C-alpha cells in the first residue's frame, strides 16, 4: 500500500530463464508510479497530522529560467528558495512552519518528497543494472536521448519522478559532455491519457461514479466497515459520522493519508489505530474494488478509462516491428535542430519511460486481467512492457516502412517531402501502426509472427488470461504472449477516437448486461 520494497537484482539463473537465448529484446516501455509524496489534501489535523510537511528539500534549491533581454535572445537561470504562506490566527498572513517550527523544505500538497526522489532515483539505478549492465540492451554511455521516449502527466510529481528515474539510469558519467537536453513530452489535461481522465472524459466519469456507488452499497454496512469505525471513527471531522466508502473524507482519502504518513518520518504520523494490520487490509481491498473493478468487468470502462494508453503501447510495438520511423517522429521528433542535437525521431525508439500514477498501473493490470487479488500499487511501482523477437525469425523479406527511396531524402524528407506535405505511402504505413488486428490482411498479420510480449509488474512477470490459450504464447512459458494475441486483447478496448468515445453512450446504462472479463 505504501513504499515499495523492491526485490534484489536477478541472479544469473533467473536472468537466463526470464530472458531466453532464443529471444532478442527489441523494445522496453516502462510506466512508473511517482515516488512518495505528501497527501493531496489536509486531513486528520485533529489526530495530530500537521498541515505542513518538512520533507521537500528541493524548495531550498529551486532554479528558474528567465529572459534577460528585450528581444528574447538572452536567458539566464535564477536560483531561489520557496517558502509557503498561510493564514495566521488573526486571519493575517504567516509563513507556514513544519512540525519543528522550520520554514524551509516545506512541501506543497501532493508534492514529491525527498523520499520520493530517492526511490525513483533508485528505480532508475535498478533499470540501468538490468537493461544496461546485465542485458546490455541499452548502451552504457549515451550522446543523446533520441532512442528514448520520455513522457509525464502534467502533474509535477510525475514529471519529477521521470527525471529522477532517468538520472538514475543515465547519471552524468553515463552521458557525454555534448549530451543535449532530453525531450520530455507532456500533454494538456484535456488530452491526457497517462491516467484515467475522469475530469475530461464525461462517459468515464459516469462509469467510475456508478462503480464507486456500487462499492459503497456493498461495503458501507458490513462487519468490515464496523471494524474500521471502531478503530478510527473518533477522528472523523464530525464525530457522529461513520467511516464509509463515500464518507467525508472518503475511505480512499483516508487510505491516501495512511500511505503518505507511513512513507515518511515520525513527525507526521497518525495514531497507531490507523496502522492496524487488519484495518489496512480492509481499506486496501475496498479501495481496489472501488477504483479498479470496472476495468475487470466492463469493456467500455476499459475503453474510455485506459484504452487510449494501452493502444499507444501496442502501436509502439507494431511500429517497432514495421521499422516505422514515422511513428517515432510523430511522438518525439521535430526539425528545429541540427542533426545530432537531440531533435528526436532519427532513431527507432528502444526505451520508453512514462511518469504516471497508481490509477494508471492498476487500471492497465486490471484491463489485462492481471490484477486479480492485487494490492494497491505502492509508490515507485512500475510496469515493464517488453517486446521480443524470435532469433529464428527470417527478417530478410521484411520491407521497412520508410523505403530506401524515401530515406535518400532523410527521414524528415521521407515524411514531409520537399513541399512539407505528408507522403501518402508513409501515411499508409502510419495507419498500419494503429490498425486493429481484425482489419489487417493476412500479409500484414504475418509480419507480427515471431514476436512476443512480456509484462512484468515490479519485476515479477504476470500472465494474461487470453495468452494461456494454445498458440498464444511462447512454448513452455505462458508469460510470453505472442504479439498477435496481445494486440488482439488490447484492440478490443482501444478506442478508435478516445474523445468521441468519451462523449458517447451518455444515456446508456453504466453496467454491461453481462460481465465482460478482462484479458481476453
Secondary structure as the mmCIF struct_conf table of DSSP 4:
data_model
#
loop_
_struct_conf.conf_type_id
_struct_conf.id
_struct_conf.beg_label_comp_id
_struct_conf.beg_label_asym_id
_struct_conf.beg_label_seq_id
_struct_conf.end_label_comp_id
_struct_conf.end_label_asym_id
_struct_conf.end_label_seq_id
STRN STRN1 UNK A 3 UNK A 3
HELX_LH_PP_P HELX_LH_PP_P1 UNK A 6 UNK A 11
HELX_RH_AL_P HELX_RH_AL_P1 UNK A 12 UNK A 18
BEND BEND1 UNK A 19 UNK A 19
TURN_TY1_P TURN_TY1_P1 UNK A 21 UNK A 22
STRN STRN2 UNK A 23 UNK A 33
STRN STRN3 UNK A 37 UNK A 37
BEND BEND2 UNK A 40 UNK A 41
HELX_RH_3T_P HELX_RH_3T_P1 UNK A 45 UNK A 47
TURN_TY1_P TURN_TY1_P2 UNK A 48 UNK A 48
BEND BEND3 UNK A 51 UNK A 52
HELX_RH_3T_P HELX_RH_3T_P2 UNK A 57 UNK A 60
BEND BEND4 UNK A 61 UNK A 61
STRN STRN4 UNK A 62 UNK A 67
BEND BEND5 UNK A 69 UNK A 69
TURN_TY1_P TURN_TY1_P3 UNK A 70 UNK A 71
BEND BEND6 UNK A 72 UNK A 72
STRN STRN5 UNK A 75 UNK A 80
STRN STRN6 UNK A 85 UNK A 87
TURN_TY1_P TURN_TY1_P4 UNK A 89 UNK A 90
BEND BEND7 UNK A 91 UNK A 92
STRN STRN7 UNK A 93 UNK A 95
TURN_TY1_P TURN_TY1_P5 UNK A 99 UNK A 100
BEND BEND8 UNK A 101 UNK A 101
BEND BEND9 UNK A 104 UNK A 105
HELX_LH_PP_P HELX_LH_PP_P2 UNK A 106 UNK A 108
TURN_TY1_P TURN_TY1_P6 UNK A 109 UNK A 110
STRN STRN8 UNK A 112 UNK A 112
HELX_RH_AL_P HELX_RH_AL_P2 UNK A 114 UNK A 128
HELX_RH_PI_P HELX_RH_PI_P1 UNK A 129 UNK A 134
BEND BEND10 UNK A 135 UNK A 135
BEND BEND11 UNK A 138 UNK A 138
BEND BEND12 UNK A 140 UNK A 141
STRN STRN9 UNK A 142 UNK A 142
BEND BEND13 UNK A 143 UNK A 143
TURN_TY1_P TURN_TY1_P7 UNK A 146 UNK A 147
STRN STRN10 UNK A 148 UNK A 152
BEND BEND14 UNK A 154 UNK A 155
HELX_RH_AL_P HELX_RH_AL_P3 UNK A 156 UNK A 169
BEND BEND15 UNK A 170 UNK A 170
HELX_RH_3T_P HELX_RH_3T_P3 UNK A 172 UNK A 174
STRN STRN11 UNK A 175 UNK A 175
TURN_TY1_P TURN_TY1_P8 UNK A 177 UNK A 178
HELX_LH_PP_P HELX_LH_PP_P3 UNK A 179 UNK A 183
STRN STRN12 UNK A 184 UNK A 186
HELX_RH_3T_P HELX_RH_3T_P4 UNK A 189 UNK A 191
BEND BEND16 UNK A 194 UNK A 195
TURN_TY1_P TURN_TY1_P9 UNK A 198 UNK A 200
HELX_RH_AL_P HELX_RH_AL_P4 UNK A 202 UNK A 219
TURN_TY1_P TURN_TY1_P10 UNK A 220 UNK A 221
BEND BEND17 UNK A 222 UNK A 222
HELX_RH_AL_P HELX_RH_AL_P5 UNK A 223 UNK A 232
HELX_RH_3T_P HELX_RH_3T_P5 UNK A 233 UNK A 235
BEND BEND18 UNK A 236 UNK A 238
TURN_TY1_P TURN_TY1_P11 UNK A 239 UNK A 240
HELX_LH_PP_P HELX_LH_PP_P4 UNK A 241 UNK A 243
TURN_TY1_P TURN_TY1_P12 UNK A 245 UNK A 246
BEND BEND19 UNK A 247 UNK A 249
HELX_RH_AL_P HELX_RH_AL_P6 UNK A 251 UNK A 262
TURN_TY1_P TURN_TY1_P13 UNK A 263 UNK A 263
BEND BEND20 UNK A 264 UNK A 264
HELX_RH_3T_P HELX_RH_3T_P6 UNK A 266 UNK A 268
HELX_LH_PP_P HELX_LH_PP_P5 UNK A 269 UNK A 271
HELX_RH_3T_P HELX_RH_3T_P7 UNK A 272 UNK A 275
HELX_RH_AL_P HELX_RH_AL_P7 UNK A 277 UNK A 297
HELX_RH_AL_P HELX_RH_AL_P8 UNK A 299 UNK A 305
TURN_TY1_P TURN_TY1_P14 UNK A 306 UNK A 306
HELX_RH_AL_P HELX_RH_AL_P9 UNK A 307 UNK A 322
TURN_TY1_P TURN_TY1_P15 UNK A 323 UNK A 323
HELX_RH_AL_P HELX_RH_AL_P10 UNK A 325 UNK A 332
BEND BEND21 UNK A 335 UNK A 337
TURN_TY1_P TURN_TY1_P16 UNK A 339 UNK A 340
BEND BEND22 UNK A 341 UNK A 342
BEND BEND23 UNK A 346 UNK A 347
STRN STRN13 UNK A 351 UNK A 356
HELX_RH_AL_P HELX_RH_AL_P11 UNK A 358 UNK A 367
TURN_TY1_P TURN_TY1_P17 UNK A 368 UNK A 369
TURN_TY1_P TURN_TY1_P18 UNK A 372 UNK A 373
HELX_LH_PP_P HELX_LH_PP_P6 UNK A 374 UNK A 378
STRN STRN14 UNK A 379 UNK A 379
TURN_TY1_P TURN_TY1_P19 UNK A 380 UNK A 380
STRN STRN15 UNK A 382 UNK A 390
TURN_TY1_P TURN_TY1_P20 UNK A 391 UNK A 392
TURN_TY1_P TURN_TY1_P21 UNK A 396 UNK A 397
HELX_LH_PP_P HELX_LH_PP_P7 UNK A 398 UNK A 400
BEND BEND24 UNK A 401 UNK A 402
HELX_RH_AL_P HELX_RH_AL_P12 UNK A 404 UNK A 407
TURN_TY1_P TURN_TY1_P22 UNK A 408 UNK A 409
HELX_RH_AL_P HELX_RH_AL_P13 UNK A 411 UNK A 416
TURN_TY1_P TURN_TY1_P23 UNK A 418 UNK A 419
BEND BEND25 UNK A 420 UNK A 420
HELX_LH_PP_P HELX_LH_PP_P8 UNK A 421 UNK A 423
HELX_RH_AL_P HELX_RH_AL_P14 UNK A 424 UNK A 434
HELX_RH_3T_P HELX_RH_3T_P8 UNK A 437 UNK A 439
BEND BEND26 UNK A 440 UNK A 440
HELX_RH_AL_P HELX_RH_AL_P15 UNK A 442 UNK A 446
TURN_TY1_P TURN_TY1_P24 UNK A 447 UNK A 450
STRN STRN16 UNK A 451 UNK A 457
TURN_TY1_P TURN_TY1_P25 UNK A 458 UNK A 459
STRN STRN17 UNK A 460 UNK A 462
HELX_RH_3T_P HELX_RH_3T_P9 UNK A 465 UNK A 468
BEND BEND27 UNK A 469 UNK A 469
TURN_TY1_P TURN_TY1_P26 UNK A 470 UNK A 471
BEND BEND28 UNK A 472 UNK A 472
STRN STRN18 UNK A 473 UNK A 474
TURN_TY1_P TURN_TY1_P27 UNK A 475 UNK A 476
STRN STRN19 UNK A 477 UNK A 482
HELX_RH_AL_P HELX_RH_AL_P16 UNK A 483 UNK A 491
TURN_TY1_P TURN_TY1_P28 UNK A 492 UNK A 493
BEND BEND29 UNK A 496 UNK A 497
HELX_RH_AL_P HELX_RH_AL_P17 UNK A 498 UNK A 502
TURN_TY1_P TURN_TY1_P29 UNK A 503 UNK A 503
BEND BEND30 UNK A 504 UNK A 504
TURN_TY1_P TURN_TY1_P30 UNK A 506 UNK A 507
BEND BEND31 UNK A 508 UNK A 508
BEND BEND32 UNK A 510 UNK A 511
BEND BEND33 UNK A 513 UNK A 514
BEND BEND34 UNK A 518 UNK A 518
#
